[in-house]
Amino acid sequence: MKRHVLAFCTLVCASLFFVSCSKDDTAVGTANLMVVNLSPNGSNIDVSVNNQAFVSNLAYPNNSGYKATASGNANIIVTPTGSTTSFLNGTMTLDNNTSYSFYVVDSSHERKASFTRDDLTAPASGKAKVRLLHLSPNAPNIDVSFNGSAATNFSNRGFNDFMTNASYHAFTEVDAAGATLQVKLAGTSTVIATLPVVTLTAGKIYTFIIKGFAGGTGTQALGLEVITHN
């Protein structure tokens, strides 16, 4: 897996630039890009790629599904729906024949861009593939286990830490079955949330996202978003 780096710049318009490193910056084909709105109290968003409308009126916590776009350097601009003033404006390098997820994260006044490179290689027979992203802005570091097990499936995950730890982009193979997720304070047995049963189907690939706010209510409550990639 290639290492990706985000460079943050402050402009007059207070836009955020994000840059992914790649060996080849020229557009040579197509990539697949999914946009996910994970800002719990943010507005619906519109997204353009290279000055072409890509996603419109995307509400939290929804995603666009994968859409084809040219590989190479992609200028991505994110704007609140109904506004002409962007809050994210930057360039991301997309490799040919590769899939990515692009996340708008954090609370409304701190929104930033994050992304994952998505390996959609099929799992072994009878298995599903899963990964976990911690995207609750005010929740502490967490451990996550399946079905009340004392064993930990995902350890010491912090908010948005997959941007500095590329290994968290990777999926893990697990048995295809129903799973209840328990969220614990990292390094303890203290359960802070028990999330609904998720049915994992053989051959499928999933991203589990811890979303919302710790102590939040309604649509902003701490919870689980599941993206099925295939």
C-alpha positions, 0 to 999 in steps of 0.5 A: 500500500502506498503511503499517503500524506495530507498537506494543509495550507491556509488561504485567504478563503480559508480553504483546506488543501489535501495532497496524496503522493503518487509516482504518476500525476498524469491522468491515464485512465479512471479511478473510483471515488466515493464521497461520505459526509461524516460531519455530525452537525454539518450541512449537506454538501456538494462536491465537484471534481476538476470543476465538474459536478460530482455529488449533490446535496449529500446529507450526513451520514450518507455516501455517494457510492463509487463513481468513476472519475479520471485518474491523476490529479483531482481538484476536489471542492466541497461546498455547503449545499445552497452556497457558493463558498467552499470550505474545502478546496484541494488536490488528491492524486488518484491512481488508475484502476484504484478505489478511494473513499473521501470523507468530510469529517469533524464538527461543522466549524472544524470540517476537514478532508480524510480519505482511504485507499480501498483494496476491494480484493475478494476475501477467502471463501466463507469470509467477509472483510472489515475495517474500522474508522473512528470518526466521532470528533469528541469520543475518546480512544476506543477498543471494539470487540465483536459479540461481547468477546473479551478479545479485541478486534480493533485496539486503541483507535482514535479520532481520524487516526487512519490518516497517520496510520496507513495500516488502518486502511487495510481490511481484516478477514472475519467469519461471515456471521452476525456481529454485535459491536461493543465499544469500550474505552481503550485499554479497559472493560468499560463499555461506552456503546453497544451497537446493533447487530450487523450481518456480515455476508460471505464475500462482502467488504465492509467499513464500520464507522464510529460516528456522531458525538459522545453524549449526542442525541438524535441523529448526532448520537454516538453510533455505527455507520456501515458502508458495504463496498461491493 
